[in-house]
């Protein structure tokens, strides 16, 4: 025996969710009791045009989508605040409208709790992003010192939406009267724990730089401090350079660089050649007696050096390819004659463009040009 | 990200009684905790052996970042300081590059394949 056809009208009448139908002229053809209660009108709404009952919907996004659905015969769903259309409720409703023969039907259901949860989540995320922003600012110098005979520029881009504080940092400071220190570092991981180690590293380097005045010893001091503080649970790469004027060098400067497992800085020579350091030393925080690489280079006027973190070379394009060392070298090779500011900006733009403008990992860049 | 990231896998099997941690996919911020967990268990299992050897087969890893490095070093630190040997099998150039830049290719023994890495007694 065929099952009996249910009374559909009766079912709609009993739906706890508001349900309405309109004809092609936008007149209500049906409203169920739940909708009648909500609209505060009742059966007498039937036959009246939607736009008379909800003048607030005319010209609104909701109104436009209704018109679109009637025209295209395609359904849509949207979150609505009925108070905006003159109804006396602070609830939020999800409404789904869909074409039916001769018009449109719509069903709505209370989404207040979901909306409140979403707002709470957004608020928390915003607060978290703000904390990350404030922490991050504290880990970077507010402005770079002006170095006589050189220009220097730093760039920092937080990964993704910047919700997490990153582990990249850079620093530039005067070593008493003995020249200038340039630092770039990268703590593995993200969040407050990485940030506290970054802060420890930054101040340990500043203190050690004044005391030992030899790049590799500065990094050794840092390694000991990191091991002592973290028990070897956090690794950390860094490159530390000391810059001073070359005596009798006609404006040239000497840069002494020690590297601890960090990607090699790149140097652009006046003849257009890009140089790097073949040795990059051992990562910090892993061993009691790491070996750091050391190089001394002379930068003539117009030449520059670029420090960067792996967020630049590990940038990934849509097809999964890496930005990579070669592309970075090519970018740097094309920077001849530019200011430090433009060099840093050009590398930042190249790495960001490569990944559609959203950094997958933090990016830090420090460019120094001998003026 | 539009590109398909290879699903991350970390499994332990044995070859000539040597534990081999086979890793595939990207070893990064997301997968590092799981890698560390699996590697940690393999290392603890090998602690009774003498000489303890654990092979980490990174042959299927296309990319390893500083979080992967952190997990690798963190999970094997105690084992290595007690004389245990951690041998890495490396095939892809991004992984070789990460190990080389961080100087860890001099800290771990690096092998081209699992067969040579799992030979007992050969340093």
Interface residues (C-beta under 8 A of the other chain):
Chain A: X167 X186 X187 X188 X189 X190 X232 X233 X234 X235 X237 X260 X261 X262 X263 X264 X280 X281 X282 X283 X286 X287 X290 X291 X310 X314 X316 X317 X318 X319 X320 X322 X325 X360 X361
Chain B: X1 X2 X3 X4 X5 X29 X63 X65 X66 X67 X69 X70 X73 X74 X77 X94 X97 X100 X101 X102 X103 X104 X106 X107
